[in-house]
């Protein structure tokens, strides 16, 4: 018999909502909207988790996509 977790579900590591990430990127001087972040997720095939009607993605993965986007702008 497997032991059930006391906490039913936790978002692991550096997973954040798309809205949280968008708000964090506003402070960089190179903001990105939620729709832009969704486009990066689709383009790069990033793993997302859905919990309580909210999508979560690795902040580290998005930072790499953000870096590429800023570098392309020149």
mmCIF file of the N, C-alpha and C atoms, coordinates in Angstrom:
data_MODEL
# 
_entry.id   MODEL 
# 
loop_
_atom_site.group_PDB 
_atom_site.id 
_atom_site.type_symbol 
_atom_site.label_atom_id 
_atom_site.label_alt_id 
_atom_site.label_comp_id 
_atom_site.label_asym_id 
_atom_site.label_entity_id 
_atom_site.label_seq_id 
_atom_site.pdbx_PDB_ins_code 
_atom_site.Cartn_x 
_atom_site.Cartn_y 
_atom_site.Cartn_z 
_atom_site.occupancy 
_atom_site.B_iso_or_equiv 
_atom_site.pdbx_formal_charge 
_atom_site.auth_seq_id 
_atom_site.auth_comp_id 
_atom_site.auth_asym_id 
_atom_site.auth_atom_id 
_atom_site.pdbx_PDB_model_num 
ATOM 1   N N  . UNK A 1 1  ? 0.840  -1.167 0.000   1.00 0.00 ? 1  UNK A N  1 
ATOM 2   C CA . UNK A 1 1  ? 0.000  0.000  0.000   1.00 0.00 ? 1  UNK A CA 1 
ATOM 3   C C  . UNK A 1 1  ? 0.891  1.237  0.000   1.00 0.00 ? 1  UNK A C  1 
ATOM 4   N N  . UNK A 1 2  ? 0.595  2.155  -0.885  1.00 0.00 ? 2  UNK A N  1 
ATOM 5   C CA . UNK A 1 2  ? 1.369  3.390  -0.986  1.00 0.00 ? 2  UNK A CA 1 
ATOM 6   C C  . UNK A 1 2  ? 0.935  4.376  0.089   1.00 0.00 ? 2  UNK A C  1 
ATOM 7   N N  . UNK A 1 3  ? 1.873  5.154  0.518   1.00 0.00 ? 3  UNK A N  1 
ATOM 8   C CA . UNK A 1 3  ? 1.574  6.184  1.505   1.00 0.00 ? 3  UNK A CA 1 
ATOM 9   C C  . UNK A 1 3  ? 1.046  7.409  0.778   1.00 0.00 ? 3  UNK A C  1 
ATOM 10  N N  . UNK A 1 4  ? -0.081 7.907  1.207   1.00 0.00 ? 4  UNK A N  1 
ATOM 11  C CA . UNK A 1 4  ? -0.632 9.103  0.599   1.00 0.00 ? 4  UNK A CA 1 
ATOM 12  C C  . UNK A 1 4  ? 0.022  10.332 1.199   1.00 0.00 ? 4  UNK A C  1 
ATOM 13  N N  . UNK A 1 5  ? 0.222  11.322 0.367   1.00 0.00 ? 5  UNK A N  1 
ATOM 14  C CA . UNK A 1 5  ? 0.827  12.566 0.817   1.00 0.00 ? 5  UNK A CA 1 
ATOM 15  C C  . UNK A 1 5  ? -0.138 13.322 1.727   1.00 0.00 ? 5  UNK A C  1 
ATOM 16  N N  . UNK A 1 6  ? 0.402  13.951 2.743   1.00 0.00 ? 6  UNK A N  1 
ATOM 17  C CA . UNK A 1 6  ? -0.407 14.783 3.624   1.00 0.00 ? 6  UNK A CA 1 
ATOM 18  C C  . UNK A 1 6  ? -0.902 16.007 2.865   1.00 0.00 ? 6  UNK A C  1 
ATOM 19  N N  . UNK A 1 7  ? -0.027 16.567 2.032   1.00 0.00 ? 7  UNK A N  1 
ATOM 20  C CA . UNK A 1 7  ? -0.408 17.694 1.189   1.00 0.00 ? 7  UNK A CA 1 
ATOM 21  C C  . UNK A 1 7  ? -0.887 17.108 -0.131  1.00 0.00 ? 7  UNK A C  1 
ATOM 22  N N  . UNK A 1 8  ? -2.127 17.367 -0.512  1.00 0.00 ? 8  UNK A N  1 
ATOM 23  C CA . UNK A 1 8  ? -2.665 16.717 -1.699  1.00 0.00 ? 8  UNK A CA 1 
ATOM 24  C C  . UNK A 1 8  ? -1.940 17.071 -2.982  1.00 0.00 ? 8  UNK A C  1 
ATOM 25  N N  . UNK A 1 9  ? -1.469 18.294 -3.095  1.00 0.00 ? 9  UNK A N  1 
ATOM 26  C CA . UNK A 1 9  ? -0.790 18.701 -4.321  1.00 0.00 ? 9  UNK A CA 1 
ATOM 27  C C  . UNK A 1 9  ? 0.032  19.933 -4.039  1.00 0.00 ? 9  UNK A C  1 
ATOM 28  N N  . UNK A 1 10 ? 1.249  19.939 -4.497  1.00 0.00 ? 10 UNK A N  1 
ATOM 29  C CA . UNK A 1 10 ? 2.064  21.144 -4.419  1.00 0.00 ? 10 UNK A CA 1 
ATOM 30  C C  . UNK A 1 10 ? 2.729  21.357 -5.759  1.00 0.00 ? 10 UNK A C  1 
ATOM 31  N N  . UNK A 1 11 ? 2.915  22.581 -6.111  1.00 0.00 ? 11 UNK A N  1 
ATOM 32  C CA . UNK A 1 11 ? 3.615  22.903 -7.340  1.00 0.00 ? 11 UNK A CA 1 
ATOM 33  C C  . UNK A 1 11 ? 5.099  22.930 -7.006  1.00 0.00 ? 11 UNK A C  1 
ATOM 34  N N  . UNK A 1 12 ? 5.841  22.075 -7.672  1.00 0.00 ? 12 UNK A N  1 
ATOM 35  C CA . UNK A 1 12 ? 7.241  21.851 -7.320  1.00 0.00 ? 12 UNK A CA 1 
ATOM 36  C C  . UNK A 1 12 ? 8.171  22.893 -7.921  1.00 0.00 ? 12 UNK A C  1 
ATOM 37  N N  . UNK A 1 13 ? 9.307  23.013 -7.276  1.00 0.00 ? 13 UNK A N  1 
ATOM 38  C CA . UNK A 1 13 ? 10.401 23.819 -7.803  1.00 0.00 ? 13 UNK A CA 1 
ATOM 39  C C  . UNK A 1 13 ? 10.063 25.274 -7.996  1.00 0.00 ? 13 UNK A C  1 
ATOM 40  N N  . UNK A 1 14 ? 10.373 25.758 -9.166  1.00 0.00 ? 14 UNK A N  1 
ATOM 41  C CA . UNK A 1 14 ? 10.190 27.182 -9.445  1.00 0.00 ? 14 UNK A CA 1 
ATOM 42  C C  . UNK A 1 14 ? 8.952  27.442 -10.297 1.00 0.00 ? 14 UNK A C  1 
ATOM 43  N N  . UNK A 1 15 ? 7.961  26.574 -10.189 1.00 0.00 ? 15 UNK A N  1 
ATOM 44  C CA . UNK A 1 15 ? 6.732  26.736 -10.955 1.00 0.00 ? 15 UNK A CA 1 
ATOM 45  C C  . UNK A 1 15 ? 5.959  27.952 -10.451 1.00 0.00 ? 15 UNK A C  1 
ATOM 46  N N  . UNK A 1 16 ? 5.534  28.791 -11.393 1.00 0.00 ? 16 UNK A N  1 
ATOM 47  C CA . UNK A 1 16 ? 4.774  29.987 -11.077 1.00 0.00 ? 16 UNK A CA 1 
ATOM 48  C C  . UNK A 1 16 ? 3.640  30.125 -12.075 1.00 0.00 ? 16 UNK A C  1 
ATOM 49  N N  . UNK A 1 17 ? 2.608  30.873 -11.693 1.00 0.00 ? 17 UNK A N  1 
ATOM 50  C CA . UNK A 1 17 ? 1.523  31.125 -12.638 1.00 0.00 ? 17 UNK A CA 1 
ATOM 51  C C  . UNK A 1 17 ? 2.021  32.066 -13.729 1.00 0.00 ? 17 UNK A C  1 
ATOM 52  N N  . UNK A 1 18 ? 1.333  32.041 -14.857 1.00 0.00 ? 18 UNK A N  1 
ATOM 53  C CA . UNK A 1 18 ? 1.712  32.920 -15.959 1.00 0.00 ? 18 UNK A CA 1 
ATOM 54  C C  . UNK A 1 18 ? 1.563  34.383 -15.563 1.00 0.00 ? 18 UNK A C  1 
ATOM 55  N N  . UNK A 1 19 ? 0.555  34.673 -14.769 1.00 0.00 ? 19 UNK A N  1 
ATOM 56  C CA . UNK A 1 19 ? 0.332  36.044 -14.310 1.00 0.00 ? 19 UNK A CA 1 
ATOM 57  C C  . UNK A 1 19 ? 1.473  36.506 -13.390 1.00 0.00 ? 19 UNK A C  1 
ATOM 58  N N  . UNK A 1 20 ? 1.902  35.621 -12.497 1.00 0.00 ? 20 UNK A N  1 
ATOM 59  C CA . UNK A 1 20 ? 3.015  35.959 -11.600 1.00 0.00 ? 20 UNK A CA 1 
ATOM 60  C C  . UNK A 1 20 ? 4.290  36.229 -12.395 1.00 0.00 ? 20 UNK A C  1 
ATOM 61  N N  . UNK A 1 21 ? 4.529  35.401 -13.393 1.00 0.00 ? 21 UNK A N  1 
ATOM 62  C CA . UNK A 1 21 ? 5.728  35.571 -14.219 1.00 0.00 ? 21 UNK A CA 1 
ATOM 63  C C  . UNK A 1 21 ? 5.654  36.882 -14.990 1.00 0.00 ? 21 UNK A C  1 
ATOM 64  N N  . UNK A 1 22 ? 4.502  37.174 -15.554 1.00 0.00 ? 22 UNK A N  1 
ATOM 65  C CA . UNK A 1 22 ? 4.332  38.426 -16.282 1.00 0.00 ? 22 UNK A CA 1 
ATOM 66  C C  . UNK A 1 22 ? 4.616  39.624 -15.379 1.00 0.00 ? 22 UNK A C  1 
ATOM 67  N N  . UNK A 1 23 ? 4.118  39.562 -14.152 1.00 0.00 ? 23 UNK A N  1 
ATOM 68  C CA . UNK A 1 23 ? 4.373  40.650 -13.201 1.00 0.00 ? 23 UNK A CA 1 
ATOM 69  C C  . UNK A 1 23 ? 5.855  40.753 -12.848 1.00 0.00 ? 23 UNK A C  1 
ATOM 70  N N  . UNK A 1 24 ? 6.539  39.631 -12.722 1.00 0.00 ? 24 UNK A N  1 
ATOM 71  C CA . UNK A 1 24 ? 7.977  39.639 -12.423 1.00 0.00 ? 24 UNK A CA 1 
ATOM 72  C C  . UNK A 1 24 ? 8.763  40.254 -13.580 1.00 0.00 ? 24 UNK A C  1 
ATOM 73  N N  . UNK A 1 25 ? 8.370  39.935 -14.805 1.00 0.00 ? 25 UNK A N  1 
ATOM 74  C CA . UNK A 1 25 ? 9.107  40.425 -15.970 1.00 0.00 ? 25 UNK A CA 1 
ATOM 75  C C  . UNK A 1 25 ? 8.915  41.922 -16.190 1.00 0.00 ? 25 UNK A C  1 
ATOM 76  N N  . UNK A 1 26 ? 7.864  42.487 -15.625 1.00 0.00 ? 26 UNK A N  1 
ATOM 77  C CA . UNK A 1 26 ? 7.659  43.940 -15.737 1.00 0.00 ? 26 UNK A CA 1 
ATOM 78  C C  . UNK A 1 26 ? 8.813  44.706 -15.113 1.00 0.00 ? 26 UNK A C  1 
ATOM 79  N N  . UNK A 1 27 ? 9.441  44.128 -14.104 1.00 0.00 ? 27 UNK A N  1 
ATOM 80  C CA . UNK A 1 27 ? 10.534 44.807 -13.402 1.00 0.00 ? 27 UNK A CA 1 
ATOM 81  C C  . UNK A 1 27 ? 11.851 44.750 -14.173 1.00 0.00 ? 27 UNK A C  1 
ATOM 82  N N  . UNK A 1 28 ? 11.917 43.985 -15.254 1.00 0.00 ? 28 UNK A N  1 
ATOM 83  C CA . UNK A 1 28 ? 13.163 43.825 -16.003 1.00 0.00 ? 28 UNK A CA 1 
ATOM 84  C C  . UNK A 1 28 ? 13.394 44.919 -17.029 1.00 0.00 ? 28 UNK A C  1 
ATOM 85  N N  . UNK A 1 29 ? 12.362 45.672 -17.338 1.00 0.00 ? 29 UNK A N  1 
ATOM 86  C CA . UNK A 1 29 ? 12.483 46.641 -18.422 1.00 0.00 ? 29 UNK A CA 1 
ATOM 87  C C  . UNK A 1 29 ? 12.132 46.037 -19.764 1.00 0.00 ? 29 UNK A C  1 
ATOM 88  N N  . UNK A 1 30 ? 11.874 44.746 -19.781 1.00 0.00 ? 30 UNK A N  1 
ATOM 89  C CA . UNK A 1 30 ? 11.456 44.026 -20.984 1.00 0.00 ? 30 UNK A CA 1 
ATOM 90  C C  . UNK A 1 30 ? 10.231 43.188 -20.626 1.00 0.00 ? 30 UNK A C  1 
ATOM 91  N N  . UNK A 1 31 ? 9.082  43.845 -20.424 1.00 0.00 ? 31 UNK A N  1 
ATOM 92  C CA . UNK A 1 31 ? 7.894  43.118 -19.971 1.00 0.00 ? 31 UNK A CA 1 
ATOM 93  C C  . UNK A 1 31 ? 7.380  42.138 -21.018 1.00 0.00 ? 31 UNK A C  1 
ATOM 94  N N  . UNK A 1 32 ? 6.620  41.164 -20.554 1.00 0.00 ? 32 UNK A N  1 
ATOM 95  C CA . UNK A 1 32 ? 5.975  40.190 -21.444 1.00 0.00 ? 32 UNK A CA 1 
ATOM 96  C C  . UNK A 1 32 ? 4.572  39.926 -20.907 1.00 0.00 ? 32 UNK A C  1 
ATOM 97  N N  . UNK A 1 33 ? 3.618  39.974 -21.801 1.00 0.00 ? 33 UNK A N  1 
ATOM 98  C CA . UNK A 1 33 ? 2.234  39.718 -21.411 1.00 0.00 ? 33 UNK A CA 1 
ATOM 99  C C  . UNK A 1 33 ? 2.012  38.218 -21.231 1.00 0.00 ? 33 UNK A C  1 
ATOM 100 N N  . UNK A 1 34 ? 0.897  37.871 -20.631 1.00 0.00 ? 34 UNK A N  1 
ATOM 101 C CA . UNK A 1 34 ? 0.539  36.458 -20.456 1.00 0.00 ? 34 UNK A CA 1 
ATOM 102 C C  . UNK A 1 34 ? 0.419  35.783 -21.815 1.00 0.00 ? 34 UNK A C  1 
ATOM 103 N N  . UNK A 1 35 ? -0.137 36.472 -22.800 1.00 0.00 ? 35 UNK A N  1 
ATOM 104 C CA . UNK A 1 35 ? -0.277 35.863 -24.130 1.00 0.00 ? 35 UNK A CA 1 
ATOM 105 C C  . UNK A 1 35 ? 1.091  35.608 -24.767 1.00 0.00 ? 35 UNK A C  1 
ATOM 106 N N  . UNK A 1 36 ? 2.050  36.489 -24.537 1.00 0.00 ? 36 UNK A N  1 
ATOM 107 C CA . UNK A 1 36 ? 3.406  36.275 -25.042 1.00 0.00 ? 36 UNK A CA 1 
ATOM 108 C C  . UNK A 1 36 ? 4.043  35.075 -24.355 1.00 0.00 ? 36 UNK A C  1 
ATOM 109 N N  . UNK A 1 37 ? 3.849  34.963 -23.060 1.00 0.00 ? 37 UNK A N  1 
ATOM 110 C CA . UNK A 1 37 ? 4.386  33.819 -22.317 1.00 0.00 ? 37 UNK A CA 1 
ATOM 111 C C  . UNK A 1 37 ? 3.771  32.529 -22.823 1.00 0.00 ? 37 UNK A C  1 
ATOM 112 N N  . UNK A 1 38 ? 2.473  32.534 -23.101 1.00 0.00 ? 38 UNK A N  1 
ATOM 113 C CA . UNK A 1 38 ? 1.822  31.337 -23.678 1.00 0.00 ? 38 UNK A CA 1 
ATOM 114 C C  . UNK A 1 38 ? 2.439  30.982 -25.025 1.00 0.00 ? 38 UNK A C  1 
ATOM 115 N N  . UNK A 1 39 ? 2.755  31.996 -25.825 1.00 0.00 ? 39 UNK A N  1 
ATOM 116 C CA . UNK A 1 39 ? 3.375  31.755 -27.132 1.00 0.00 ? 39 UNK A CA 1 
ATOM 117 C C  . UNK A 1 39 ? 4.739  31.104 -26.956 1.00 0.00 ? 39 UNK A C  1 
ATOM 118 N N  . UNK A 1 40 ? 5.535  31.557 -25.971 1.00 0.00 ? 40 UNK A N  1 
ATOM 119 C CA . UNK A 1 40 ? 6.845  30.954 -25.704 1.00 0.00 ? 40 UNK A CA 1 
ATOM 120 C C  . UNK A 1 40 ? 6.690  29.504 -25.260 1.00 0.00 ? 40 UNK A C  1 
ATOM 121 N N  . UNK A 1 41 ? 5.703  29.242 -24.432 1.00 0.00 ? 41 UNK A N  1 
ATOM 122 C CA . UNK A 1 41 ? 5.451  27.875 -23.950 1.00 0.00 ? 41 UNK A CA 1 
ATOM 123 C C  . UNK A 1 41 ? 5.165  26.964 -25.136 1.00 0.00 ? 41 UNK A C  1 
ATOM 124 N N  . UNK A 1 42 ? 4.316  27.431 -26.032 1.00 0.00 ? 42 UNK A N  1 
ATOM 125 C CA . UNK A 1 42 ? 3.949  26.635 -27.220 1.00 0.00 ? 42 UNK A CA 1 
ATOM 126 C C  . UNK A 1 42 ? 5.169  26.447 -28.131 1.00 0.00 ? 42 UNK A C  1 
ATOM 127 N N  . UNK A 1 43 ? 5.874  27.525 -28.398 1.00 0.00 ? 43 UNK A N  1 
ATOM 128 C CA . UNK A 1 43 ? 7.022  27.472 -29.311 1.00 0.00 ? 43 UNK A CA 1 
ATOM 129 C C  . UNK A 1 43 ? 8.115  26.533 -28.818 1.00 0.00 ? 43 UNK A C  1 
ATOM 130 N N  . UNK A 1 44 ? 8.400  26.607 -27.507 1.00 0.00 ? 44 UNK A N  1 
ATOM 131 C CA . UNK A 1 44 ? 9.499  25.824 -26.945 1.00 0.00 ? 44 UNK A CA 1 
ATOM 132 C C  . UNK A 1 44 ? 9.056  24.480 -26.374 1.00 0.00 ? 44 UNK A C  1 
ATOM 133 N N  . UNK A 1 45 ? 7.759  24.204 -26.414 1.00 0.00 ? 45 UNK A N  1 
ATOM 134 C CA . UNK A 1 45 ? 7.255  22.932 -25.898 1.00 0.00 ? 45 UNK A CA 1 
ATOM 135 C C  . UNK A 1 45 ? 7.486  22.770 -24.403 1.00 0.00 ? 45 UNK A C  1 
ATOM 136 N N  . UNK A 1 46 ? 7.308  23.862 -23.659 1.00 0.00 ? 46 UNK A N  1 
ATOM 137 C CA . UNK A 1 46 ? 7.568  23.828 -22.220 1.00 0.00 ? 46 UNK A CA 1 
ATOM 138 C C  . UNK A 1 46 ? 6.464  23.093 -21.475 1.00 0.00 ? 46 UNK A C  1 
ATOM 139 N N  . UNK A 1 47 ? 6.852  22.409 -20.414 1.00 0.00 ? 47 UNK A N  1 
ATOM 140 C CA . UNK A 1 47 ? 5.910  21.662 -19.579 1.00 0.00 ? 47 UNK A CA 1 
ATOM 141 C C  . UNK A 1 47 ? 5.138  22.628 -18.695 1.00 0.00 ? 47 UNK A C  1 
ATOM 142 N N  . UNK A 1 48 ? 3.842  22.445 -18.650 1.00 0.00 ? 48 UNK A N  1 
ATOM 143 C CA . UNK A 1 48 ? 2.996  23.241 -17.766 1.00 0.00 ? 48 UNK A CA 1 
ATOM 144 C C  . UNK A 1 48 ? 2.209  22.313 -16.858 1.00 0.00 ? 48 UNK A C  1 
ATOM 145 N N  . UNK A 1 49 ? 1.789  22.837 -15.745 1.00 0.00 ? 49 UNK A N  1 
ATOM 146 C CA . UNK A 1 49 ? 0.924  22.120 -14.804 1.00 0.00 ? 49 UNK A CA 1 
ATOM 147 C C  . UNK A 1 49 ? -0.330 22.959 -14.614 1.00 0.00 ? 49 UNK A C  1 
ATOM 148 N N  . UNK A 1 50 ? -1.463 22.300 -14.536 1.00 0.00 ? 50 UNK A N  1 
ATOM 149 C CA . UNK A 1 50 ? -2.712 23.013 -14.287 1.00 0.00 ? 50 UNK A CA 1 
ATOM 150 C C  . UNK A 1 50 ? -3.196 22.629 -12.901 1.00 0.00 ? 50 UNK A C  1 
ATOM 151 N N  . UNK A 1 51 ? -3.447 23.636 -12.068 1.00 0.00 ? 51 UNK A N  1 
ATOM 152 C CA . UNK A 1 51 ? -3.908 23.410 -10.716 1.00 0.00 ? 51 UNK A CA 1 
ATOM 153 C C  . UNK A 1 51 ? -4.886 24.518 -10.360 1.00 0.00 ? 51 UNK A C  1 
ATOM 154 N N  . UNK A 1 52 ? -6.062 24.102 -9.934  1.00 0.00 ? 52 UNK A N  1 
ATOM 155 C CA . UNK A 1 52 ? -7.115 25.059 -9.560  1.00 0.00 ? 52 UNK A CA 1 
ATOM 156 C C  . UNK A 1 52 ? -7.343 26.119 -10.627 1.00 0.00 ? 52 UNK A C  1 
ATOM 157 N N  . UNK A 1 53 ? -7.483 25.652 -11.858 1.00 0.00 ? 53 UNK A N  1 
ATOM 158 C CA . UNK A 1 53 ? -7.787 26.491 -13.022 1.00 0.00 ? 53 UNK A CA 1 
ATOM 159 C C  . UNK A 1 53 ? -6.701 27.493 -13.385 1.00 0.00 ? 53 UNK A C  1 
ATOM 160 N N  . UNK A 1 54 ? -5.510 27.268 -12.903 1.00 0.00 ? 54 UNK A N  1 
ATOM 161 C CA . UNK A 1 54 ? -4.400 28.158 -13.235 1.00 0.00 ? 54 UNK A CA 1 
ATOM 162 C C  . UNK A 1 54 ? -3.259 27.343 -13.815 1.00 0.00 ? 54 UNK A C  1 
ATOM 163 N N  . UNK A 1 55 ? -2.626 27.893 -14.838 1.00 0.00 ? 55 UNK A N  1 
ATOM 164 C CA . UNK A 1 55 ? -1.490 27.231 -15.460 1.00 0.00 ? 55 UNK A CA 1 
ATOM 165 C C  . UNK A 1 55 ? -0.206 27.680 -14.782 1.00 0.00 ? 55 UNK A C  1 
ATOM 166 N N  . UNK A 1 56 ? 0.661  26.705 -14.516 1.00 0.00 ? 56 UNK A N  1 
ATOM 167 C CA . UNK A 1 56 ? 1.963  26.959 -13.916 1.00 0.00 ? 56 UNK A CA 1 
ATOM 168 C C  . UNK A 1 56 ? 3.041  26.486 -14.881 1.00 0.00 ? 56 UNK A C  1 
ATOM 169 N N  . UNK A 1 57 ? 4.141  27.212 -14.924 1.00 0.00 ? 57 UNK A N  1 
ATOM 170 C CA . UNK A 1 57 ? 5.273  26.855 -15.766 1.00 0.00 ? 57 UNK A CA 1 
ATOM 171 C C  . UNK A 1 57 ? 6.544  27.206 -14.997 1.00 0.00 ? 57 UNK A C  1 
ATOM 172 N N  . UNK A 1 58 ? 7.628  26.564 -15.349 1.00 0.00 ? 58 UNK A N  1 
ATOM 173 C CA . UNK A 1 58 ? 8.905  26.820 -14.688 1.00 0.00 ? 58 UNK A CA 1 
ATOM 174 C C  . UNK A 1 58 ? 9.381  28.238 -14.995 1.00 0.00 ? 58 UNK A C  1 
ATOM 175 N N  . UNK A 1 59 ? 9.650  28.991 -13.942 1.00 0.00 ? 59 UNK A N  1 
ATOM 176 C CA . UNK A 1 59 ? 10.157 30.356 -14.101 1.00 0.00 ? 59 UNK A CA 1 
ATOM 177 C C  . UNK A 1 59 ? 11.513 30.334 -14.806 1.00 0.00 ? 59 UNK A C  1 
ATOM 178 N N  . UNK A 1 60 ? 12.336 29.360 -14.507 1.00 0.00 ? 60 UNK A N  1 
ATOM 179 C CA . UNK A 1 60 ? 13.653 29.244 -15.154 1.00 0.00 ? 60 UNK A CA 1 
ATOM 180 C C  . UNK A 1 60 ? 13.513 29.054 -16.658 1.00 0.00 ? 60 UNK A C  1 
ATOM 181 N N  . UNK A 1 61 ? 12.575 28.207 -17.063 1.00 0.00 ? 61 UNK A N  1 
ATOM 182 C CA . UNK A 1 61 ? 12.345 27.980 -18.493 1.00 0.00 ? 61 UNK A CA 1 
ATOM 183 C C  . UNK A 1 61 ? 11.890 29.261 -19.180 1.00 0.00 ? 61 UNK A C  1 
ATOM 184 N N  . UNK A 1 62 ? 11.001 30.003 -18.531 1.00 0.00 ? 62 UNK A N  1 
ATOM 185 C CA . UNK A 1 62 ? 10.512 31.246 -19.115 1.00 0.00 ? 62 UNK A CA 1 
ATOM 186 C C  . UNK A 1 62 ? 11.626 32.283 -19.177 1.00 0.00 ? 62 UNK A C  1 
ATOM 187 N N  . UNK A 1 63 ? 12.503 32.307 -18.178 1.00 0.00 ? 63 UNK A N  1 
ATOM 188 C CA . UNK A 1 63 ? 13.614 33.261 -18.222 1.00 0.00 ? 63 UNK A CA 1 
ATOM 189 C C  . UNK A 1 63 ? 14.518 33.006 -19.427 1.00 0.00 ? 63 UNK A C  1 
ATOM 190 N N  . UNK A 1 64 ? 14.719 31.744 -19.773 1.00 0.00 ? 64 UNK A N  1 
ATOM 191 C CA . UNK A 1 64 ? 15.522 31.430 -20.967 1.00 0.00 ? 64 UNK A CA 1 
ATOM 192 C C  . UNK A 1 64 ? 14.808 31.903 -22.233 1.00 0.00 ? 64 UNK A C  1 
ATOM 193 N N  . UNK A 1 65 ? 13.508 31.675 -22.314 1.00 0.00 ? 65 UNK A N  1 
ATOM 194 C CA . UNK A 1 65 ? 12.726 32.142 -23.468 1.00 0.00 ? 65 UNK A CA 1 
ATOM 195 C C  . UNK A 1 65 ? 12.741 33.668 -23.530 1.00 0.00 ? 65 UNK A C  1 
ATOM 196 N N  . UNK A 1 66 ? 12.651 34.306 -22.383 1.00 0.00 ? 66 UNK A N  1 
ATOM 197 C CA . UNK A 1 66 ? 12.686 35.771 -22.295 1.00 0.00 ? 66 UNK A CA 1 
ATOM 198 C C  . UNK A 1 66 ? 14.040 36.290 -22.775 1.00 0.00 ? 66 UNK A C  1 
ATOM 199 N N  . UNK A 1 67 ? 15.096 35.631 -22.348 1.00 0.00 ? 67 UNK A N  1 
ATOM 200 C CA . UNK A 1 67 ? 16.445 36.033 -22.764 1.00 0.00 ? 67 UNK A CA 1 
ATOM 201 C C  . UNK A 1 67 ? 16.582 35.965 -24.281 1.00 0.00 ? 67 UNK A C  1 
ATOM 202 N N  . UNK A 1 68 ? 16.078 34.898 -24.882 1.00 0.00 ? 68 UNK A N  1 
ATOM 203 C CA . UNK A 1 68 ? 16.137 34.752 -26.341 1.00 0.00 ? 68 UNK A CA 1 
ATOM 204 C C  . UNK A 1 68 ? 15.351 35.852 -27.035 1.00 0.00 ? 68 UNK A C  1 
ATOM 205 N N  . UNK A 1 69 ? 14.172 36.161 -26.513 1.00 0.00 ? 69 UNK A N  1 
ATOM 206 C CA . UNK A 1 69 ? 13.339 37.192 -27.109 1.00 0.00 ? 69 UNK A CA 1 
ATOM 207 C C  . UNK A 1 69 ? 14.004 38.564 -27.035 1.00 0.00 ? 69 UNK A C  1 
ATOM 208 N N  . UNK A 1 70 ? 14.616 38.881 -25.918 1.00 0.00 ? 70 UNK A N  1 
ATOM 209 C CA . UNK A 1 70 ? 15.295 40.169 -25.760 1.00 0.00 ? 70 UNK A CA 1 
ATOM 210 C C  . UNK A 1 70 ? 16.508 40.228 -26.682 1.00 0.00 ? 70 UNK A C  1 
ATOM 211 N N  . UNK A 1 71 ? 17.247 39.140 -26.794 1.00 0.00 ? 71 UNK A N  1 
ATOM 212 C CA . UNK A 1 71 ? 18.433 39.110 -27.666 1.00 0.00 ? 71 UNK A CA 1 
ATOM 213 C C  . UNK A 1 71 ? 18.031 39.290 -29.133 1.00 0.00 ? 71 UNK A C  1 
ATOM 214 N N  . UNK A 1 72 ? 16.896 38.711 -29.531 1.00 0.00 ? 72 UNK A N  1 
ATOM 215 C CA . UNK A 1 72 ? 16.443 38.856 -30.921 1.00 0.00 ? 72 UNK A CA 1 
ATOM 216 C C  . UNK A 1 72 ? 16.057 40.306 -31.238 1.00 0.00 ? 72 UNK A C  1 
ATOM 217 N N  . UNK A 1 73 ? 15.534 40.999 -30.245 1.00 0.00 ? 73 UNK A N  1 
ATOM 218 C CA . UNK A 1 73 ? 15.151 42.410 -30.465 1.00 0.00 ? 73 UNK A CA 1 
ATOM 219 C C  . UNK A 1 73 ? 16.370 43.292 -30.688 1.00 0.00 ? 73 UNK A C  1 
ATOM 220 N N  . UNK A 1 74 ? 17.488 42.846 -30.145 1.00 0.00 ? 74 UNK A N  1 
ATOM 221 C CA . UNK A 1 74 ? 18.742 43.569 -30.341 1.00 0.00 ? 74 UNK A CA 1 
ATOM 222 C C  . UNK A 1 74 ? 18.939 44.647 -29.431 1.00 0.00 ? 74 UNK A C  1 
# 
